[in-house]
Amino acid sequence: MKKIKLNLLIILFVFFGIRLSADPIYIAISDKDANSILKRLSKTGNNRIKADMLLDLAYYYLYKTYETRASFNSNLDSADFYGRQGQLLSRSIDYRKGVLTADLFKGIACHQQGNDIKAVSIYRKVLTEANKASLFDLQGRTWYELGILQEKNERLSCYKKAKTCYRKNGDKLRMKYMDILTGLANELTVKGQYFPGYLPISPSNIPSIRKKINETSVKQEKLDLLLRLASIYIYRNGEEKVHIDSAVLLLSQAKTLSIALKDKHCYNETLLLTASCYQERNQIGIVNKILSVLSDTSKVKLLINLSDHYWYAAFKKPGQINTGFLDSAELLNQQSLKSSMVLAKPVYIKQSMDRLMRLAEWYKYGSKKDPETHYGFIMRYAPSAGYPSKARLYSSFCNEYVNRGNFYKGLYYAQLTEKNLNEKLSVEDRISVYTGLLSIYKRTENYEKSLIYHRKLIDGNAIFGMKILIYSIINSYAECLIAMQRPSEALNYVKTISTKLPPDMEQSKLYYHVALGHCYRALGQYHLAEENYKEAIRYGERQRANPGSLYNDLGSLYALTRDFKKADESIRNTEKYPLANNTPYLIQYYALKSRIDSAMGNYQPAYKYLGISKRLSDSIYMVSKDKHTQELEFAYQTQKKETDLRLKDNNIRLLNQNAALLYQTAKTQQAQLKEAGLITQQNLTDLKLRQKDIDLLNQNAKLQESNLQKQQFQQKVVIGAALMLLLLTLLLYRLYRIKRTSNRQLESQQVKIEQSNNKLRILLEEKEWLLKEIHHRVKNNLHTVMSLLESQSAYLENDALEAIKNSQHRIYAMSLIHQKLYLSDDVKAINMAQYIPELVRYLKESFDVKNNIKFDIQITEVEFDVAEAVPLGLIVNEVITNALKYAFKAGDRGKITISLKHCSQNLYELSITDNGQGLPHDFELGSIKSLGMKLIKGLTGQLEAYLKIDSEGGTKITISSLSNNDLKTIKLMESEDSLEPLSA
């Protein structure tokens, strides 16, 4: 597997990502990737993977480029659709990260539509929930998106918080990018720098900036606003021709204003932004004209930016590299490096060198020249620039020659690399050097030495911060052990380290499964090897990486198991991606194709691929064959180069000393000229001061005269104000006396009223107490009468005894009312929901019906006046007594239902029903002469109600149109035989 260097990865993310994706922290999804996701969406059975795929599609449409407003709206609709689907699926499987990621995409969509207020609200909600779930990666991304919508210090604060979250997640790469953004944001807050547009901008700010431009009268502020508005038009997502035209118009105004203000910094910034406009129009000739006008750091910045333009153009066509554009980018970076060194700007020196190193590394895909040709310029200027280190340069040479199959030169530069290893190397250089050394020793089958550098990288992971790359090193380590015939040890090592350092990033998971696949293949466990290779390919396609070598590994596995049909299919998948310019890999690739075609009967292409593999192999063999001759030649060349380098170092040292002397001389002359200028300036200043003294004396005289006039006027004003204040004080005092008198009168009246109220309250309490006492005495008297009747009943029999008992029941019904009255706070009304059940309990116990007769009581929560409650209670007593006596035969089971319900307004209906034997067929209400029925009729008339008697399936007596003028609440109380015995 090809090892990706950390410095190259950072450059690709920071610079390449900014142009290809509107969201530079995360890699853009291409149209091809989106189509692949759609094809795999219906096939996968893993819901979490399916949710991630749906969210990837939402992300794709969210940042998909558009030509018209209609296509923009269509993209947002598609993003919303897939986002909702992903969110619903994530909720169903309790996938918290998926739910919150969908919410984050909603916020981004709101921002793109110009609704920044809603976007901020959504981002805040996502941050709260992500914090609860400890989703640091999602928190960092949300802080970044929120920072886009902020200005100056608030934006800086958001970026710092994003960096903190990425640090907690161990994401060194995005921490580095946030460092860059934080630096740019910090620079923007200090001096208004907008080129080259690395800072995210918000088109929703356009109306407010335009308003400020029209309102402000401060020219410097207006100039800054014009530059800011122009940068928004230039660097907005999906800019159109009209936006670039607007930016050019604004920049022409800014240029005129900067010339008038003699502001060189803003003038240069205007030219840089204008160059960006013409760069977007692809009018590079005009950009070159602007470049010829610029100087100092502004020129360096435009050179670097223009080189990036050619860099992106070189990779515009998928699978092809335009080396012509790479040559243009190289020339511009060489110019920017020279200018940066003259200006002594370390930041731009490093940026230029990084780009030159990147170009030299990418030339291997489209150039057949010797690597030293592309690295020669870097070698000449690196010592003076102080970057990069010799060890890193030699390591780059080493990797280039190894990839081309020239192992001898690779070993030579590997030895030079080891000689230049020292403690002063940066972390980035150490990673690059160790990676190169382990690769060359692995390729030359010196596995023991290769393992040493593998272990240095793995053991130094905490220092190097290689969380995104560590598993590629672990995979290479496992490959070395397998080559040394120690596959079991390799498998145990991979599994052990995965428990200590779990592969939590997709890049790490890719290499983890590749390592497992290699181990299982070496152990003969081909089924497990196939599963892990397929899993690695899945992660490779998700990462938009080049999975060609992964398909090649899978094809070699199928060839090993003699499944040549699948092997051919895998190799065809390999051919969909660019082949790496790596001679050992190409030898293996063409040999595998030859073997597969031969097994499938395609002998002509098999012979062709075998010839290619043999030629590549022979080229390496010829290098090894001439090893002795090359040793002598390289020993001589090494000695010569070392002598030349010493001479060059001495010359450079002498030139630096001469330059230092010349600099000191120039500095001394400059100081003398400055001193002479200061003396002249001092004389001019003295003359100006004398003239100012004369002017000040004249002004003092005028001021004294005006001060006297002011003092006289102030005295008059003070006297007038004092008189007004005195009058106002007298008026307020009079009002105070009047108010105090009226308050005393009111207080006196209030005391009298309170005394009268207290007397009335006492009288009312005494009245209520007397009423309760009366009810209590009436109740006691009624109980006395009941006791007398009970005593008399001991001497009576038959009808007389029956009459006495009926009278007792009637008296108890009345006494119960008086008991309720004196026990309650309200002495006027009876709660029927409490009274009727208690009366029923008494009658049940009196007739000793035990559990044969069930009572169903449905009484509305209502209060009746005493005048209405007494007759109603007597009616209930008479009806239930008759039912218990006549409705059921001895020992029969039955049910009596008592209902009091609300009908309309203040009207109620009492209904008493039994399921007994009913009334005789010749029953007529008018012909009945019994005392009980007469009482029922008479009491119904007293209540001004209506009496109705039905005898179907038992007896039902209904008293309707009962009126109640003191209704308070209505609440149905249902109770099924909830009677309890009366207390003694």
PyMOL commands that set and color helices and strands:
alter all, ss='L'
color gray80, all
select helices_A, chain A and resi 6-20+31-41+47-62+69-92+96-112+116-132+136-148+152-168+172-191+203-215+219-235+241-261+264-280+284-293+296-314+323-343+346-365+371-385+390-403+407-419+427-443+447-459+461-464+470-483+487-500+506-522+526-542+548-560+564-574+583-599+603-625+627-793+798-823+832-847+866-887+925-927+931-942
alter helices_A, ss='H'
color red, helices_A
select strands_A, chain A and resi 829-831+853-860+863-865+894-904+907-914+946-950+955-963+972-976
alter strands_A, ss='S'
color yellow, strands_A
deselect
rebuild
show_as cartoon
